[in-house]
Amino acid sequence: MPKIKSWEVSDSFWTIVETLIPPPGRDPNKEYKRKFGGGRKPIPSRTIF
């Protein structure tokens, strides 16, 4: 079994935790306007966790 670093999440643990994290969502009633060149791509939940 390969050793996992303290900041990494194992696949078996992630399968359990992933179901507890709510999916990202937007309010369907709100109108979103993006500024030109603004914003960044969303970061995966596993990386944040």
C-alpha atoms as an extended CHARMM CRD file, in Angstrom:
* protein
*
        49  EXT
         1         1  MET       CA              0.0000000000        0.0000000000        0.0000000000  PROA      1               0.0000000000
         2         2  PRO       CA              1.5260000000        3.3370000000       -1.0210000000  PROA      2               0.0000000000
         3         3  LYS       CA              2.0270000000        5.8830000000        1.7180000000  PROA      3               0.0000000000
         4         4  ILE       CA             -0.2320000000        8.9470000000        1.5040000000  PROA      4               0.0000000000
         5         5  LYS       CA              1.0150000000       12.3950000000        2.4560000000  PROA      5               0.0000000000
         6         6  SER       CA             -0.7880000000       14.1520000000        5.3010000000  PROA      6               0.0000000000
         7         7  TRP       CA             -2.4780000000       16.6620000000        2.9670000000  PROA      7               0.0000000000
         8         8  GLU       CA             -3.7590000000       14.0720000000        0.4660000000  PROA      8               0.0000000000
         9         9  VAL       CA             -7.0890000000       12.2730000000        0.7040000000  PROA      9               0.0000000000
        10        10  SER       CA             -7.2070000000        8.5570000000       -0.0750000000  PROA      10              0.0000000000
        11        11  ASP       CA             -9.6680000000        7.3000000000       -2.6860000000  PROA      11              0.0000000000
        12        12  SER       CA            -11.5170000000        5.1330000000       -0.1820000000  PROA      12              0.0000000000
        13        13  PHE       CA            -11.9570000000        8.0400000000        2.2550000000  PROA      13              0.0000000000
        14        14  TRP       CA            -13.0050000000       10.4080000000       -0.5350000000  PROA      14              0.0000000000
        15        15  THR       CA            -15.8120000000        8.0840000000       -1.6780000000  PROA      15              0.0000000000
        16        16  ILE       CA            -17.3080000000        8.3880000000        1.8160000000  PROA      16              0.0000000000
        17        17  VAL       CA            -16.7970000000       12.1370000000        2.2160000000  PROA      17              0.0000000000
        18        18  GLU       CA            -17.8580000000       13.1300000000       -1.3060000000  PROA      18              0.0000000000
        19        19  THR       CA            -21.4870000000       12.2740000000       -0.6040000000  PROA      19              0.0000000000
        20        20  LEU       CA            -21.5090000000       14.6940000000        2.3820000000  PROA      20              0.0000000000
        21        21  ILE       CA            -20.3700000000       17.7420000000        0.3780000000  PROA      21              0.0000000000
        22        22  PRO       CA            -23.2290000000       19.6220000000       -1.3030000000  PROA      22              0.0000000000
        23        23  PRO       CA            -22.8120000000       20.2600000000       -5.0390000000  PROA      23              0.0000000000
        24        24  PRO       CA            -22.0840000000       23.8390000000       -6.0540000000  PROA      24              0.0000000000
        25        25  GLY       CA            -25.1610000000       25.6050000000       -7.3050000000  PROA      25              0.0000000000
        26        26  ARG       CA            -26.4830000000       28.9290000000       -8.4420000000  PROA      26              0.0000000000
        27        27  ASP       CA            -29.7070000000       30.6570000000       -7.5750000000  PROA      27              0.0000000000
        28        28  PRO       CA            -31.9880000000       30.2280000000      -10.6160000000  PROA      28              0.0000000000
        29        29  ASN       CA            -33.8660000000       33.4430000000       -9.7430000000  PROA      29              0.0000000000
        30        30  LYS       CA            -30.7570000000       35.6370000000       -9.8390000000  PROA      30              0.0000000000
        31        31  GLU       CA            -29.2940000000       37.1110000000      -13.0070000000  PROA      31              0.0000000000
        32        32  TYR       CA            -25.5190000000       36.7430000000      -13.0990000000  PROA      32              0.0000000000
        33        33  LYS       CA            -23.3870000000       39.1890000000      -15.0660000000  PROA      33              0.0000000000
        34        34  ARG       CA            -19.7670000000       38.3380000000      -15.7170000000  PROA      34              0.0000000000
        35        35  LYS       CA            -17.2690000000       41.1570000000      -16.0100000000  PROA      35              0.0000000000
        36        36  PHE       CA            -15.0060000000       41.0540000000      -19.0310000000  PROA      36              0.0000000000
        37        37  GLY       CA            -11.9770000000       38.9110000000      -18.1800000000  PROA      37              0.0000000000
        38        38  GLY       CA            -13.1480000000       38.4520000000      -14.6020000000  PROA      38              0.0000000000
        39        39  GLY       CA            -13.5010000000       35.3690000000      -12.4600000000  PROA      39              0.0000000000
        40        40  ARG       CA            -11.7190000000       32.0720000000      -12.3380000000  PROA      40              0.0000000000
        41        41  LYS       CA            -12.6450000000       28.4780000000      -12.9670000000  PROA      41              0.0000000000
        42        42  PRO       CA            -14.0800000000       26.5570000000      -10.0040000000  PROA      42              0.0000000000
        43        43  ILE       CA            -11.6690000000       24.4490000000       -7.9610000000  PROA      43              0.0000000000
        44        44  PRO       CA            -12.5740000000       20.7440000000       -7.5590000000  PROA      44              0.0000000000
        45        45  SER       CA            -14.1240000000       19.8530000000       -4.1930000000  PROA      45              0.0000000000
        46        46  ARG       CA            -11.4690000000       17.2460000000       -3.4600000000  PROA      46              0.0000000000
        47        47  THR       CA             -8.6950000000       19.8110000000       -3.8110000000  PROA      47              0.0000000000
        48        48  ILE       CA            -10.4190000000       22.1900000000       -1.4080000000  PROA      48              0.0000000000
        49        49  PHE       CA            -11.1490000000       19.4310000000        1.0940000000  PROA      49              0.0000000000
